[in-house]
Amino acid sequence: MKFIMKAFVKNIIVSEKPYKRNSQTAPSFVVTDEKKIEKEKIA
């Protein structure tokens, strides 16, 4: 089972075809806090 899933997911991730638009983002990548843009531009 692990081999089948690995082969399936690897083909999707490594392929030349771009990811689908409007797909879900992993919760760890979602930015929820407010940013101080001017401060970050300088840094």
N, C-alpha and C positions, 0 to 999 in steps of 0.2 A: 504494500500500500504506500509506504513512504517513497519508494522508488518511482512509482507512477505519479504521485503528487509532485515530486521534485522535477521530473522530466516535463510535466505540464507547465508548472510555474516558471521554470527556467526559460522555456521557449517564449513565454509572454514577456518576461523581463528583459531578456537579452536580444530580442528581435529588433530589426531595423524599423519596424512599424511604430509610429508614435502612440503614446497612451491615448485612451479615449478621453474626450472632453467631458467635463462636469462629473468626473468620477470622484468617489469619496476620498477624503484626506485622512490619513492616520491621525488619531487624537494627539499623539505626541508632537506632531508638526503644526498644529493649529495654534496661532498666536491669539491669546485672550487678554493680555495686559495692554495698557496704553503705552505707546512709545513716545519718547521725546525726540522728535525728528531733528530739530536744530542741534541738540546735543550730540546725536549720533552722526550727523554730517561732519562735525569737527573731528570726532574721534576716528 
